[in-house]
Amino acid sequence: MKEKINISGQEIDYNLKKSKKARNLRLTVNLEGNLTVTVPWFCSMWQARRFVKKKSNWILKSINRFKNSGGSSLLTKVGKRDYKKLKEEARNFVSRRVEYFNQHYNFEYKRISIRNQKSRWGSCSVRKNLNYNFRILLLPQDLADYIIVHELCHLKEMNHSKRFWKLVGKIVPDYKEMRKKLRNI
C-alpha cells in the first residue's frame, strides 16, 4: 500500500507492507532510494505510521544519501552480461577469502551463493549456507573481508551477541570502524 509522509517540508512516498513473517517493524531503503516499511500482520496502521514518524530523521538521511551518491559504481544497476561476469568473479573471490578465514575458525558450511541483492551485503542461513552480494567485489578489500568474516561467524552464532562480536573481532579487530564505513557507502 502506498503512503506519504512529510519530513522537513519534503514529501516522501513509501510502500507499506504487512507481512505474516515479520516479527518487528522494519525500514529499508533500496539502492534507488525507495523506502519500504514492513510491519507484522498484527500491527495497526496507526502504529506503523507512528514508527515512520519516529524514524523520520533516519529516513531522510538514508534517502538523501542514495540520491546524492551520483550513481556510485556500487549503486548503479548492472546489465545482465556484466552481472554474470561479476558474479563469477565474486564467487571466486569470496570462495578464496572464506577458505582463508575459515582456516582460523574451522566452521562447517554447506555452500556459498552469490546474489544480486538490493539491501544486503551478505547473509547466513540456518542451513549453514553463506550468501553474498556480488557487489562485494567492488568494495575495498578491508570492507569485503569484514563482510565475509561477519557472515562466517554467523555459522557459530546466529545473532549479534557479545559472543558473536568477539568471534568477528578475532580476525577484524576494527569491525566497528568497518561497520561505519559500510553505512556510508
C-alpha positions as CSV (number, residue, x, y, z in Angstrom):
1,M,0.0,0.0,0.0
2,K,1.4,3.4,-1.0
3,E,1.7,6.0,1.8
4,K,3.3,9.5,2.1
5,I,5.0,11.4,4.9
6,N,6.2,15.0,5.1
7,I,9.6,15.3,6.6
8,S,11.1,18.8,7.0
9,G,9.0,20.0,4.1
10,Q,9.9,17.1,1.8
11,E,7.1,14.8,0.8
12,I,8.3,11.2,0.7
13,D,6.4,8.3,-0.8
14,Y,6.9,4.9,0.7
15,N,5.5,1.4,0.4
16,L,3.8,-0.1,3.5
17,K,3.8,-3.9,3.5
18,K,2.1,-6.1,6.0
19,S,3.9,-9.4,6.5
20,K,2.9,-12.7,8.2
21,K,6.7,-13.5,8.6
22,A,7.7,-10.2,10.1
23,R,8.2,-10.0,13.8
24,N,9.3,-6.4,14.0
25,L,8.7,-3.2,12.2
26,R,11.4,-2.6,9.6
27,L,12.6,0.2,7.3
28,T,14.6,-0.4,4.2
29,V,15.9,2.0,1.6
30,N,16.9,0.3,-1.7
31,L,19.7,1.3,-4.0
32,E,17.4,3.6,-5.9
33,G,16.5,5.5,-2.7
34,N,12.9,4.0,-2.4
35,L,11.6,3.5,1.1
36,T,9.7,0.3,2.2
37,V,8.2,-0.1,5.7
38,T,7.5,-3.7,6.6
39,V,5.2,-4.4,9.6
40,P,3.9,-7.6,11.2
41,W,0.4,-8.6,10.3
42,F,-0.9,-7.8,13.8
43,C,0.5,-4.2,13.7
44,S,-2.1,-1.4,13.3
45,M,-1.8,1.3,10.7
46,W,-1.6,3.8,13.5
47,Q,1.5,2.0,15.0
48,A,3.1,1.8,11.5
49,R,2.7,5.5,10.8
50,R,3.9,6.4,14.3
51,F,7.0,4.3,13.7
52,V,7.7,6.0,10.4
53,K,7.3,9.4,12.0
54,K,9.7,8.4,14.9
55,K,12.3,7.3,12.3
56,S,11.9,10.4,10.1
57,N,15.5,11.6,10.6
58,W,17.0,8.3,9.6
59,I,14.7,8.0,6.6
60,L,15.6,11.5,5.3
61,K,19.3,10.9,5.8
62,S,19.2,7.5,4.1
63,I,17.2,8.6,1.1
64,N,19.3,11.7,0.6
65,R,22.5,9.6,0.8
66,F,21.3,7.4,-2.0
67,K,20.0,10.2,-4.2
68,N,23.2,12.3,-3.7
69,S,25.5,9.4,-4.4
70,G,25.7,10.5,-8.0
71,G,25.4,7.0,-9.4
72,S,28.3,5.4,-7.5
73,S,29.5,2.2,-9.1
74,L,28.2,0.2,-6.2
75,L,24.7,1.6,-6.5
76,T,24.1,1.6,-10.3
77,K,22.2,-1.1,-12.0
78,V,24.3,-3.7,-13.8
79,G,23.4,-5.2,-17.1
80,K,22.8,-9.0,-17.4
81,R,26.1,-9.7,-19.2
82,D,28.1,-7.6,-16.7
83,Y,26.3,-9.2,-13.8
84,K,27.1,-12.8,-14.9
85,K,30.8,-11.8,-15.3
86,L,30.9,-10.1,-11.9
87,K,29.0,-12.9,-10.3
88,E,31.6,-15.4,-11.3
89,E,34.5,-13.2,-10.3
90,A,32.7,-12.6,-6.9
91,R,32.2,-16.3,-6.4
92,N,35.9,-17.0,-6.9
93,F,37.0,-14.1,-4.7
94,V,34.5,-14.9,-1.9
95,S,35.3,-18.6,-2.0
96,R,39.1,-18.0,-1.7
97,R,38.5,-15.5,1.2
98,V,36.1,-17.8,3.1
99,E,38.6,-20.6,2.8
100,Y,41.4,-18.4,4.0
101,F,39.5,-17.0,7.0
102,N,37.9,-20.3,7.9
103,Q,41.4,-21.8,8.5
104,H,41.2,-19.8,11.7
105,Y,37.6,-20.7,12.7
106,N,37.2,-24.2,11.1
107,F,33.4,-23.8,10.8
108,E,31.4,-26.2,8.7
109,Y,29.3,-24.6,5.9
110,K,27.4,-26.1,3.0
111,R,27.5,-23.7,0.1
112,I,28.4,-20.2,-1.0
113,S,25.9,-18.3,-3.1
114,I,26.4,-15.0,-4.9
115,R,23.3,-12.9,-5.4
116,N,22.1,-9.6,-6.8
117,Q,20.7,-8.3,-3.5
118,K,19.3,-4.8,-3.2
119,S,19.6,-4.3,0.6
120,R,22.1,-6.7,2.0
121,W,25.8,-7.4,1.7
122,G,25.5,-10.9,2.9
123,S,23.6,-13.4,5.0
124,C,24.0,-16.8,6.6
125,S,21.1,-19.3,6.7
126,V,20.3,-21.8,9.5
127,R,21.2,-24.5,6.9
128,K,24.8,-23.2,7.0
129,N,24.7,-21.6,3.6
130,L,26.6,-18.4,3.1
131,N,25.2,-15.8,0.7
132,Y,27.0,-12.7,-0.6
133,N,26.0,-9.7,-2.8
134,F,28.1,-9.7,-6.0
135,R,28.9,-6.1,-5.3
136,I,31.2,-7.2,-2.6
137,L,33.8,-7.5,-5.4
138,L,33.6,-3.7,-5.9
139,L,34.4,-2.9,-2.2
140,P,37.8,-2.1,-0.8
141,Q,39.5,-5.3,0.4
142,D,39.1,-4.4,4.1
143,L,35.3,-4.0,3.9
144,A,34.9,-7.1,1.7
145,D,36.9,-9.1,4.3
146,Y,34.8,-7.7,7.1
147,I,31.6,-8.8,5.4
148,I,33.0,-12.3,4.7
149,V,34.2,-12.8,8.3
150,H,30.9,-11.4,9.6
151,E,28.8,-14.0,7.8
152,L,31.3,-16.7,8.5
153,C,30.9,-16.0,12.3
154,H,27.1,-16.4,11.9
155,L,27.8,-20.1,11.3
156,K,28.7,-20.3,15.1
157,E,26.5,-17.5,16.5
158,M,23.2,-16.8,14.6
159,N,22.8,-13.4,16.3
160,H,24.7,-10.3,17.1
161,S,25.5,-11.1,20.7
162,K,28.7,-10.2,22.5
163,R,30.0,-13.8,21.7
164,F,29.3,-13.1,18.0
165,W,31.3,-9.8,18.0
166,K,34.1,-11.4,19.9
167,L,34.4,-14.0,17.1
168,V,34.4,-11.3,14.5
169,G,37.0,-9.3,16.5
170,K,39.5,-12.1,16.4
171,I,40.0,-11.5,12.7
172,V,38.7,-8.0,12.3
173,P,39.6,-6.1,15.5
174,D,38.4,-2.8,13.9
175,Y,35.0,-4.2,13.0
176,K,33.2,-1.1,14.5
177,E,35.0,1.1,12.1
178,M,34.2,-1.2,9.2
179,R,30.5,-1.1,10.0
180,K,30.6,2.7,10.0
181,K,32.4,2.7,6.6
182,L,29.8,0.3,5.1
183,R,26.9,2.6,6.3
184,N,28.4,5.4,4.3
185,I,28.6,3.6,1.0
